[in-house]
């Protein structure tokens, strides 16, 4: 029996085949729910409706989203999917009034190392020290120390800022960071190689030199690691929860499976 991969799933979804969509909803509905709840909290009361709507958006115009996808591994697929979820969430929820600008954040981050900037960016995104330690595979004490330094500098740069100024400003800062993208920005392949340890010291040195001054890549690299963690931790949706989403997608009925296919079907 052929091994099912993210590539075969995407191909099936692009063709409108039910099996691919079953796998997509099963494996990514949990990730979708967590992203929407974390970044777009006002959508939580009707979260199931919004989760289904994200998959409907992926299916719109004969699955045009899938037809335009280009990825070489599942982590790159996850980042494309993250963009789809964020595009939906940003349309559905108003941006809060920020207390910090990107220029002010640059002052707060001055003299911080690359890893410290990454840790602080995850604090801004609303994660606590324990969650950041899991995402970055770092000690939570290190994250707490960085947050303490950031809070002290925040009080110096913006004396009237509230204790939650970072998280209130998160979405505006993230969108501002996205606009700083340049031709020199790092590729997802580079991020993947860094996470896997498949990069030379010189390549890593050049990557960190760029990360140190690029908000776009800091946001994208932390998002890359965040999605890797979410995909690992979010449980697969059970069949009884997959079915209602598939019903809204109006997919063709499942094809009958032979004896051997039933023996090797995953639960």
Backbone as CSV, one residue per row, in Angstrom:
resi,resn,N_x,N_y,N_z,CA_x,CA_y,CA_z,C_x,C_y,C_z
1,UNK,0.846,-1.198,0.000,0.000,0.000,0.000,0.879,1.244,0.000
2,UNK,0.554,2.213,-0.820,1.334,3.442,-0.909,1.275,4.219,0.405
3,UNK,2.404,4.796,0.801,2.470,5.587,2.027,1.864,6.962,1.768
4,UNK,0.963,7.394,2.631,0.337,8.705,2.500,1.260,9.760,3.100
5,UNK,1.472,10.850,2.374,2.313,11.943,2.840,1.549,13.254,2.709
6,UNK,2.159,14.335,3.194,1.533,15.654,3.050,1.393,16.023,1.573
7,UNK,2.272,15.473,0.736,2.208,15.773,-0.696,0.995,15.094,-1.337
8,UNK,0.765,13.820,-0.999,-0.406,13.128,-1.560,-1.688,13.730,-1.009
9,UNK,-1.666,14.156,0.255,-2.830,14.823,0.835,-3.161,16.089,0.058
10,UNK,-2.142,16.913,-0.197,-2.357,18.168,-0.912,-2.840,17.923,-2.341
11,UNK,-2.274,16.917,-2.990,-2.703,16.583,-4.360,-4.164,16.153,-4.380
12,UNK,-4.558,15.329,-3.405,-5.953,14.895,-3.316,-6.885,16.081,-3.063
13,UNK,-6.475,16.968,-2.174,-7.299,18.148,-1.881,-7.452,19.023,-3.121
14,UNK,-6.383,19.194,-3.873,-6.443,20.009,-5.093,-7.404,19.410,-6.110
15,UNK,-7.522,18.075,-6.106,-8.429,17.394,-7.033,-9.838,17.241,-6.462
16,UNK,-10.028,17.691,-5.219,-11.347,17.585,-4.600,-11.683,16.205,-4.095
17,UNK,-10.659,15.382,-3.837,-10.905,14.021,-3.386,-11.090,13.974,-1.870
18,UNK,-12.050,13.219,-1.445,-12.475,13.195,-0.052,-11.376,12.741,0.910
19,UNK,-10.609,11.723,0.529,-9.599,11.209,1.440,-8.589,12.284,1.850
20,UNK,-8.158,13.093,0.875,-7.220,14.161,1.186,-7.809,15.167,2.158
21,UNK,-9.071,15.545,1.936,-9.720,16.510,2.817,-9.956,15.934,4.202
22,UNK,-10.250,14.636,4.286,-10.400,13.989,5.596,-9.092,14.111,6.386
23,UNK,-7.980,13.835,5.725,-6.684,13.900,6.386,-6.334,15.334,6.760
24,UNK,-6.632,16.270,5.872,-6.331,17.680,6.112,-7.088,18.191,7.342
25,UNK,-8.381,17.936,7.379,-9.192,18.380,8.517,-8.763,17.663,9.790
26,UNK,-8.550,16.361,9.695,-8.138,15.575,10.865,-6.860,16.108,11.489
27,UNK,-5.867,16.407,10.664,-4.540,16.775,11.160,-4.373,18.262,11.444
28,UNK,-5.183,19.122,10.824,-4.949,20.566,10.947,-6.068,21.351,11.609
29,UNK,-7.198,20.706,11.920,-8.266,21.434,12.614,-7.814,21.859,14.010
30,UNK,-7.079,20.980,14.705,-6.587,21.309,16.036,-5.606,22.468,16.010
31,UNK,-4.745,22.489,15.014,-3.793,23.590,14.851,-4.548,24.889,14.568
32,UNK,-5.551,24.806,13.700,-6.354,25.970,13.354,-7.035,26.543,14.590
33,UNK,-7.625,25.669,15.386,-8.325,26.104,16.599,-7.369,26.834,17.546
34,UNK,-6.188,26.283,17.721,-5.229,26.901,18.640,-4.739,28.254,18.135
35,UNK,-4.491,28.356,16.842,-4.046,29.638,16.282,-5.128,30.702,16.418
36,UNK,-6.351,30.362,16.087,-7.441,31.334,16.156,-7.696,31.766,17.597
37,UNK,-7.707,30.825,18.516,-7.928,31.179,19.919,-6.812,32.052,20.470
38,UNK,-5.589,31.753,20.054,-4.442,32.478,20.603,-4.343,33.903,20.061
39,UNK,-4.499,34.055,18.762,-4.283,35.361,18.134,-5.566,36.165,17.884
40,UNK,-6.701,35.491,17.838,-7.969,36.163,17.529,-9.018,35.709,18.542
41,UNK,-8.800,36.083,19.781,-9.568,35.521,20.894,-11.065,35.826,20.838
42,UNK,-11.459,36.922,20.185,-12.893,37.228,20.125,-13.668,36.221,19.277
43,UNK,-12.967,35.400,18.512,-13.625,34.383,17.691,-13.919,33.103,18.486
44,UNK,-13.410,33.019,19.710,-13.524,31.795,20.503,-14.958,31.312,20.730
45,UNK,-15.929,32.201,21.028,-17.292,31.691,21.285,-17.879,30.862,20.132
46,UNK,-17.472,31.144,18.911,-17.962,30.385,17.754,-16.796,29.722,17.028
47,UNK,-15.874,29.189,17.807,-14.624,28.695,17.245,-14.833,27.588,16.222
48,UNK,-15.783,26.681,16.453,-15.993,25.583,15.501,-16.432,26.113,14.135
49,UNK,-17.262,27.159,14.143,-17.697,27.771,12.886,-16.511,28.374,12.146
50,UNK,-15.642,29.020,12.888,-14.493,29.678,12.258,-13.465,28.659,11.754
51,UNK,-13.283,27.592,12.500,-12.371,26.534,12.042,-12.858,25.962,10.714
52,UNK,-14.156,25.658,10.649,-14.725,25.124,9.403,-14.589,26.133,8.269
53,UNK,-14.747,27.420,8.593,-14.660,28.461,7.565,-13.255,28.550,6.961
54,UNK,-12.236,28.272,7.763,-10.861,28.276,7.239,-10.704,27.190,6.177
55,UNK,-11.252,26.009,6.439,-11.155,24.925,5.460,-12.014,25.224,4.226
56,UNK,-13.132,25.899,4.428,-13.943,26.313,3.281,-13.170,27.298,2.412
57,UNK,-12.400,28.160,3.049,-11.587,29.114,2.286,-10.518,28.387,1.472
58,UNK,-9.934,27.345,2.049,-8.933,26.563,1.317,-9.558,25.849,0.126
59,UNK,-10.859,25.533,0.238,-11.548,24.803,-0.823,-12.138,25.726,-1.894
60,UNK,-12.238,27.009,-1.598,-12.916,27.951,-2.501,-12.274,27.981,-3.891
61,UNK,-13.099,28.274,-4.888,-12.634,28.392,-6.283,-11.893,27.135,-6.734
62,UNK,-12.530,25.985,-6.493,-11.964,24.692,-6.910,-10.600,24.446,-6.264
63,UNK,-10.533,24.741,-4.953,-9.302,24.505,-4.171,-8.118,25.270,-4.747
64,UNK,-8.368,26.522,-5.100,-7.316,27.354,-5.695,-6.120,27.506,-4.759
65,UNK,-6.372,27.511,-3.450,-5.265,27.655,-2.494,-4.275,26.505,-2.650
66,UNK,-4.780,25.302,-2.777,-3.904,24.145,-2.949,-3.202,24.179,-4.302
67,UNK,-3.910,24.599,-5.323,-3.324,24.623,-6.670,-2.128,25.561,-6.746
68,UNK,-2.125,26.600,-5.911,-1.022,27.569,-5.941,0.084,27.288,-4.948
69,UNK,0.000,26.170,-4.241,0.994,25.855,-3.214,2.282,25.302,-3.802
70,UNK,3.390,25.702,-3.202,4.693,25.137,-3.547,5.446,24.916,-2.236
71,UNK,5.758,23.669,-1.911,6.466,23.376,-0.662,7.297,22.117,-0.850
72,UNK,8.371,22.008,-0.062,9.256,20.851,-0.195,9.244,19.943,1.031
73,UNK,8.538,20.345,2.086,8.393,19.502,3.272,7.175,19.976,4.054
74,UNK,6.801,19.233,5.084,5.569,19.578,5.805,5.693,20.889,6.561
75,UNK,6.882,21.231,7.038,7.023,22.501,7.751,6.734,23.683,6.829
76,UNK,7.152,23.589,5.582,6.841,24.665,4.636,5.337,24.702,4.352
77,UNK,4.714,23.532,4.285,3.261,23.484,4.121,2.578,24.147,5.314
78,UNK,3.074,23.863,6.517,2.484,24.442,7.723,2.561,25.967,7.715
79,UNK,3.653,26.509,7.212,3.791,27.968,7.178,2.821,28.586,6.174
80,UNK,2.605,27.904,5.047,1.612,28.394,4.083,0.217,28.343,4.698
81,UNK,-0.055,27.272,5.439,-1.357,27.144,6.088,-1.522,28.212,7.166
82,UNK,-0.462,28.505,7.885,-0.495,29.566,8.906,-0.921,30.894,8.278
83,UNK,-0.385,31.185,7.097,-0.751,32.425,6.409,-2.238,32.433,6.059
84,UNK,-2.767,31.284,5.663,-4.195,31.178,5.352,-5.036,31.462,6.593
85,UNK,-4.653,30.873,7.724,-5.399,31.082,8.975,-5.330,32.541,9.403
86,UNK,-4.162,33.139,9.305,-4.009,34.539,9.710,-4.791,35.476,8.792
87,UNK,-4.798,35.203,7.506,-5.560,36.034,6.575,-7.037,36.008,6.949
88,UNK,-7.523,34.820,7.305,-8.932,34.698,7.718,-9.168,35.452,9.029
89,UNK,-8.335,35.200,10.031,-8.516,35.832,11.331,-8.456,37.342,11.266
90,UNK,-7.554,37.870,10.455,-7.421,39.323,10.340,-8.634,39.971,9.696
91,UNK,-9.295,39.243,8.843,-10.526,39.765,8.238,-11.685,39.755,9.226
92,UNK,-11.674,38.776,10.131,-12.805,38.582,11.027,-12.704,39.366,12.336
93,UNK,-11.511,39.790,12.715,-11.346,40.485,14.002,-10.584,41.791,13.811
94,UNK,-11.080,42.851,14.431,-10.428,44.152,14.332,-9.064,44.129,15.014
95,UNK,-8.151,44.934,14.487,-6.823,45.042,15.094,-6.921,45.924,16.342
96,UNK,-6.423,45.459,17.498,-6.463,46.289,18.707,-5.551,47.508,18.585
97,UNK,-5.832,48.533,19.353,-5.001,49.741,19.336,-3.681,49.434,20.033
98,UNK,-2.568,49.576,19.332,-1.275,49.207,19.925,-0.742,50.270,20.881
99,UNK,0.121,49.850,21.798,0.806,50.786,22.685,2.270,50.957,22.300
100,UNK,2.769,50.057,21.441,4.184,50.074,21.064,4.303,50.043,19.549
101,UNK,5.199,50.862,19.007,5.476,50.828,17.571,6.707,49.960,17.324
102,UNK,6.939,49.638,16.068,8.107,48.822,15.727,9.406,49.578,16.044
103,UNK,9.410,50.889,15.847,10.604,51.686,16.170,10.880,51.684,17.671
104,UNK,9.811,51.764,18.461,9.990,51.706,19.911,10.476,50.340,20.355
105,UNK,9.971,49.308,19.702,10.423,47.956,20.016,11.894,47.785,19.664
106,UNK,12.315,48.441,18.599,13.726,48.374,18.206,14.605,48.953,19.325
107,UNK,14.138,50.019,19.971,14.874,50.593,21.095,14.914,49.616,22.269
108,UNK,13.781,48.986,22.529,13.697,48.035,23.637,14.622,46.851,23.404
109,UNK,14.763,46.440,22.160,15.562,45.261,21.820,17.047,45.560,21.637
110,UNK,17.426,46.807,21.724,18.827,47.138,21.469,19.728,46.367,22.437
111,UNK,20.828,45.873,21.913,21.824,45.100,22.654,21.379,43.669,23.001
112,UNK,20.148,43.278,22.631,19.733,41.901,22.877,20.339,40.988,21.808
113,UNK,20.678,39.782,22.195,21.199,38.809,21.235,20.059,38.293,20.363
114,UNK,20.413,37.513,19.343,19.387,36.958,18.457,18.410,36.085,19.237
115,UNK,18.937,35.181,20.060,18.045,34.288,20.806,17.165,35.082,21.761
116,UNK,17.699,36.129,22.365,16.905,36.968,23.269,15.804,37.694,22.506
117,UNK,16.089,38.117,21.293,15.074,38.769,20.464,13.962,37.776,20.098
118,UNK,14.356,36.560,19.796,13.372,35.532,19.466,12.473,35.230,20.669
119,UNK,13.081,35.115,21.843,12.309,34.837,23.050,11.344,35.975,23.352
120,UNK,11.830,37.207,23.224,10.969,38.359,23.481,9.828,38.420,22.468
121,UNK,10.105,38.104,21.208,9.059,38.141,20.174,7.955,37.132,20.504
122,UNK,8.325,35.991,21.061,7.323,35.007,21.452,6.531,35.478,22.668
123,UNK,7.167,36.231,23.581,6.419,36.851,24.682,5.405,37.841,24.120
124,UNK,5.839,38.627,23.151,4.947,39.597,22.515,3.765,38.872,21.883
125,UNK,4.016,37.705,21.301,2.952,36.922,20.673,1.991,36.300,21.691
126,UNK,2.293,36.449,22.975,1.356,35.997,23.990,1.670,34.673,24.646
127,UNK,2.872,34.155,24.461,3.246,32.897,25.097,3.966,33.162,26.415
128,UNK,3.791,32.250,27.384,4.489,32.407,28.652,5.830,31.671,28.600
129,UNK,6.592,31.787,29.679,7.957,31.243,29.685,7.990,29.738,29.450
130,UNK,7.060,29.011,30.054,7.037,27.563,29.886,6.711,27.171,28.446
131,UNK,5.754,27.863,27.833,5.397,27.580,26.443,6.546,27.918,25.505
132,UNK,7.218,29.030,25.773,8.348,29.447,24.940,9.488,28.438,25.045
133,UNK,9.713,27.935,26.252,10.766,26.933,26.435,10.497,25.707,25.574
134,UNK,9.221,25.313,25.458,8.860,24.154,24.635,9.025,24.461,23.154
135,UNK,8.648,25.664,22.750,8.749,26.053,21.338,10.208,26.168,20.901
136,UNK,11.012,26.812,21.736,12.403,27.103,21.381,13.385,26.061,21.899
137,UNK,12.872,25.076,22.675,13.741,24.071,23.300,14.827,24.772,24.119
138,UNK,14.338,25.679,24.973,15.225,26.496,25.790,14.749,26.445,27.234
139,UNK,15.570,26.898,28.162,15.183,26.912,29.573,14.185,28.034,29.833
140,UNK,13.125,27.736,30.586,12.120,28.763,30.876,12.718,29.909,31.685
141,UNK,13.746,29.625,32.490,14.398,30.671,33.273,15.028,31.715,32.360
142,UNK,15.575,31.270,31.228,16.156,32.200,30.253,15.086,33.119,29.690
143,UNK,13.920,32.546,29.382,12.810,33.340,28.856,12.346,34.375,29.867
144,UNK,12.247,33.975,31.127,11.818,34.892,32.179,12.804,36.049,32.334
145,UNK,14.096,35.737,32.223,15.119,36.775,32.365,15.007,37.807,31.242
146,UNK,14.753,37.324,30.027,14.595,38.230,28.887,13.363,39.111,29.074
147,UNK,12.268,38.523,29.544,11.042,39.286,29.764,11.260,40.375,30.813
148,UNK,12.018,40.076,31.842,12.298,41.064,32.890,13.064,42.256,32.321
149,UNK,14.068,41.969,31.484,14.843,43.042,30.851,13.936,43.879,29.955
150,UNK,13.082,43.205,29.170,12.179,43.900,28.246,11.205,44.804,29.000
151,UNK,10.676,44.331,30.113,9.736,45.137,30.899,10.415,46.393,31.452
152,UNK,11.663,46.242,31.879,12.406,47.396,32.390,12.629,48.429,31.293
153,UNK,12.992,47.958,30.113,13.238,48.875,29.003,11.942,49.503,28.497
154,UNK,10.850,48.729,28.558,9.550,49.258,28.150,9.192,50.456,29.017
155,UNK,9.417,50.348,30.315,9.115,51.450,31.236,9.963,52.683,30.935
156,UNK,11.172,52.468,30.442,12.056,53.594,30.103,11.640,54.258,28.790
157,UNK,11.306,53.435,27.785,10.958,53.952,26.463,9.552,54.547,26.448
158,UNK,8.612,53.868,27.116,7.213,54.334,27.158,6.769,54.317,28.623
159,UNK,7.023,55.392,29.364,6.725,55.416,30.802,5.278,55.079,31.165
160,UNK,4.328,55.404,30.295,2.922,55.168,30.620,2.373,53.840,30.137
161,UNK,3.232,52.975,29.627,2.767,51.698,29.076,2.218,50.788,30.172
162,UNK,1.176,50.044,29.839,0.583,49.102,30.781,1.382,47.793,30.770
163,UNK,1.233,46.947,31.808,1.994,45.692,31.873,1.767,44.762,30.676
164,UNK,0.578,44.863,30.047,0.287,43.990,28.901,0.488,44.694,27.564
165,UNK,1.295,45.749,27.573,1.513,46.547,26.355,2.061,45.703,25.205
166,UNK,2.926,44.742,25.517,3.511,43.903,24.470,2.436,43.087,23.752
167,UNK,1.655,42.339,24.528,0.665,41.458,23.898,-0.460,42.242,23.227
168,UNK,-0.829,43.391,23.782,-1.859,44.228,23.156,-1.388,44.681,21.776
169,UNK,-0.096,44.934,21.664,0.477,45.453,20.416,0.894,44.357,19.450
170,UNK,0.753,43.097,19.849,1.317,41.983,19.089,0.911,41.969,17.629
171,UNK,-0.389,42.010,17.347,-0.828,41.861,15.959,-0.356,43.014,15.081
172,UNK,-0.349,44.216,15.622,0.122,45.368,14.848,1.620,45.243,14.587
173,UNK,2.368,44.809,15.599,3.811,44.634,15.433,4.120,43.535,14.423
174,UNK,3.348,42.454,14.457,3.561,41.363,13.510,3.282,41.808,12.076
175,UNK,2.209,42.561,11.890,1.885,43.045,10.544,2.920,44.062,10.070
176,UNK,3.413,44.880,10.987,4.463,45.850,10.626,5.744,45.107,10.261
177,UNK,6.047,44.033,10.989,7.246,43.240,10.698,7.158,42.608,9.313
178,UNK,5.974,42.155,8.933,5.785,41.517,7.623,6.110,42.481,6.483
179,UNK,5.894,43.767,6.716,6.130,44.777,5.674,7.607,45.114,5.502
180,UNK,8.457,44.597,6.386,9.889,44.901,6.280,10.647,43.848,5.460
181,UNK,9.931,42.923,4.861,10.568,41.860,4.073,11.430,42.440,2.961
182,UNK,12.597,41.834,2.750,13.504,42.277,1.685,14.023,41.063,0.919
183,UNK,14.756,41.313,-0.143,15.325,40.226,-0.946,16.385,39.453,-0.177
184,UNK,16.919,40.047,0.881,17.961,39.386,1.666,17.393,38.451,2.740
185,UNK,16.074,38.439,2.894,15.463,37.644,3.956,15.714,36.151,3.759
186,UNK,15.728,35.433,4.860,16.058,34.013,4.863,14.896,33.172,4.349
187,UNK,15.229,32.056,3.747,14.211,31.156,3.202,13.733,30.177,4.275
188,UNK,12.571,29.562,4.020,12.081,28.539,4.922,13.042,27.343,4.959
189,UNK,13.707,27.089,3.852,14.690,26.003,3.811,15.816,26.258,4.807
190,UNK,16.253,27.520,4.898,17.298,27.873,5.861,16.804,27.658,7.287
191,UNK,15.560,28.084,7.564,14.988,27.857,8.892,14.951,26.370,9.218
192,UNK,14.532,25.574,8.245,14.441,24.126,8.447,15.816,23.533,8.742
193,UNK,16.823,24.001,8.023,18.183,23.503,8.238,18.708,23.902,9.618
194,UNK,18.360,25.104,10.072,18.784,25.552,11.405,18.153,24.664,12.475
195,UNK,16.851,24.442,12.373,16.132,23.621,13.357,16.664,22.187,13.360
196,UNK,16.986,21.656,12.179,17.477,20.273,12.066,18.968,20.142,12.340
197,UNK,19.668,21.277,12.492,21.114,21.230,12.698,21.880,20.863,11.444
198,UNK,21.262,21.105,10.277,21.891,20.754,9.002,22.431,22.009,8.314
199,UNK,23.261,22.728,9.007,23.780,23.991,8.484,25.208,24.177,8.993
200,UNK,26.068,24.726,8.151,27.457,24.937,8.554,27.536,26.102,9.542
201,UNK,28.633,26.182,10.274,28.816,27.274,11.231,28.786,28.619,10.517
202,UNK,29.410,28.671,9.327,29.446,29.939,8.588,28.047,30.353,8.130
203,UNK,27.270,29.377,7.630,25.904,29.672,7.190,25.048,30.116,8.366
204,UNK,25.238,29.460,9.503,24.480,29.838,10.695,24.860,31.246,11.158
205,UNK,26.140,31.537,11.081,26.630,32.854,11.485,26.004,33.952,10.622
206,UNK,25.946,33.720,9.308,25.345,34.691,8.403,23.843,34.827,8.641
207,UNK,23.196,33.691,8.920,21.757,33.718,9.188,21.458,34.510,10.452
208,UNK,22.242,34.292,11.508,22.016,34.996,12.770,22.325,36.487,12.628
209,UNK,23.316,36.803,11.801,23.632,38.215,11.545,22.441,38.921,10.908
210,UNK,21.769,38.233,9.984,20.582,38.818,9.353,19.416,38.879,10.339
211,UNK,19.199,37.798,11.086,18.099,37.744,12.052,18.201,38.857,13.088
212,UNK,19.405,39.214,13.427,19.612,40.220,14.474,18.982,41.563,14.131
213,UNK,18.903,41.882,12.850,18.389,43.202,12.471,17.116,43.149,11.630
214,UNK,16.532,41.961,11.471,15.366,41.830,10.585,14.133,41.359,11.356
215,UNK,13.170,42.236,11.526,11.941,41.873,12.227,11.121,40.861,11.434
216,UNK,11.156,40.957,10.118,10.394,40.008,9.305,10.875,38.589,9.574
217,UNK,12.186,38.391,9.581,12.721,37.040,9.774,12.597,36.569,11.220
218,UNK,12.678,37.486,12.181,12.451,37.112,13.578,11.019,36.605,13.731
219,UNK,10.067,37.327,13.141,8.670,36.922,13.223,8.451,35.585,12.509
220,UNK,9.046,35.444,11.346,8.843,34.241,10.542,9.540,33.023,11.152
221,UNK,10.740,33.209,11.682,11.466,32.089,12.271,10.782,31.602,13.555
222,UNK,10.340,32.539,14.399,9.620,32.135,15.606,8.281,31.496,15.225
223,UNK,7.645,31.996,14.158,6.414,31.383,13.681,6.656,29.977,13.158
224,UNK,7.792,29.780,12.522,8.181,28.468,12.000,8.304,27.462,13.149
225,UNK,8.971,27.876,14.213,9.146,26.991,15.365,7.833,26.807,16.137
226,UNK,7.045,27.860,16.174,5.730,27.783,16.817,4.844,26.758,16.109
227,UNK,4.807,26.797,14.780,3.977,25.866,14.018,4.467,24.430,14.165
228,UNK,5.772,24.248,14.218,6.333,22.914,14.424,5.849,22.335,15.749
229,UNK,5.824,23.189,16.784,5.368,22.739,18.102,3.859,22.476,18.097
230,UNK,3.087,23.380,17.495,1.638,23.210,17.452,1.252,21.932,16.714
231,UNK,1.905,21.676,15.603,1.606,20.469,14.818,1.912,19.219,15.626
232,UNK,2.963,19.282,16.439,3.346,18.141,17.258,2.362,17.920,18.403
233,UNK,1.894,19.016,19.009,1.079,18.924,20.217,-0.418,18.804,19.965
234,UNK,-0.911,19.392,18.865,-2.353,19.375,18.606,-2.791,17.972,18.223
235,UNK,-3.734,17.381,18.953,-4.169,16.017,18.632,-4.961,15.958,17.331
236,UNK,-4.897,14.808,16.670,-5.702,14.611,15.460,-7.173,14.608,15.848
237,UNK,-8.006,15.174,14.986,-9.440,15.227,15.250,-10.058,13.844,15.075
238,UNK,-10.911,13.407,16.009,-11.573,12.103,15.842,-12.583,12.164,14.702
239,UNK,-12.916,11.022,14.093,-13.819,10.988,12.929,-15.144,11.714,13.143
240,UNK,-15.699,11.613,14.359,-17.003,12.242,14.593,-16.930,13.771,14.582
241,UNK,-15.717,14.337,14.763,-15.551,15.785,14.674,-15.100,16.217,13.282
242,UNK,-14.497,15.299,12.546,-14.114,15.587,11.167,-15.354,15.666,10.278
243,UNK,-16.307,14.782,10.516,-17.490,14.659,9.660,-18.277,15.965,9.485
244,UNK,-18.556,16.736,10.550,-19.317,17.975,10.362,-18.613,18.995,9.467
245,UNK,-17.274,19.038,9.547,-16.516,19.959,8.691,-16.597,19.510,7.241
246,UNK,-16.426,18.219,7.015,-16.498,17.689,5.652,-17.881,17.920,5.045
247,UNK,-18.916,17.847,5.881,-20.279,18.063,5.390,-20.442,19.470,4.835
248,UNK,-19.755,20.428,5.437,-19.841,21.811,4.967,-19.040,22.025,3.679
249,UNK,-18.121,21.124,3.401,-17.303,21.258,2.197,-17.953,20.620,0.968
250,UNK,-19.064,19.894,1.200,-19.830,19.295,0.083,-18.925,18.464,-0.832
251,UNK,-18.211,17.535,-0.236,-17.295,16.674,-0.974,-18.020,15.447,-1.514
252,UNK,-17.452,14.797,-2.525,-18.058,13.556,-3.026,-18.010,12.474,-1.952
253,UNK,-18.867,11.491,-2.069,-18.890,10.408,-1.093,-17.576,9.626,-1.125
254,UNK,-17.268,9.025,0.012,-16.031,8.245,0.103,-16.079,7.059,-0.855
255,UNK,-14.948,6.781,-1.465,-14.856,5.635,-2.353,-14.848,4.347,-1.540
256,UNK,-15.477,3.283,-2.015,-15.412,1.999,-1.298,-13.983,1.499,-1.280
257,UNK,-13.585,0.916,-0.180,-12.214,0.440,-0.040,-12.184,-1.078,-0.011
258,UNK,-11.128,-1.627,-0.567,-10.975,-3.078,-0.593,-10.551,-3.625,0.756
259,UNK,-10.435,-4.935,0.837,-10.088,-5.591,2.083,-8.727,-5.145,2.598
260,UNK,-7.729,-5.103,1.707,-6.388,-4.731,2.130,-6.313,-3.280,2.545
261,UNK,-7.067,-2.414,1.869,-7.070,-0.999,2.241,-7.627,-0.837,3.650
262,UNK,-8.689,-1.608,3.982,-9.276,-1.499,5.311,-8.288,-1.952,6.391
263,UNK,-7.498,-2.978,6.051,-6.549,-3.495,7.021,-5.482,-2.483,7.394
264,UNK,-5.139,-1.643,6.400,-4.028,-0.697,6.624,-4.480,0.737,6.857
265,UNK,-5.787,0.979,6.939,-6.286,2.334,7.165,-5.939,2.782,8.582
266,UNK,-5.463,4.032,8.699,-5.155,4.581,10.027,-6.426,5.018,10.714
267,UNK,-6.457,4.885,12.044,-7.599,5.376,12.818,-7.494,6.869,12.944
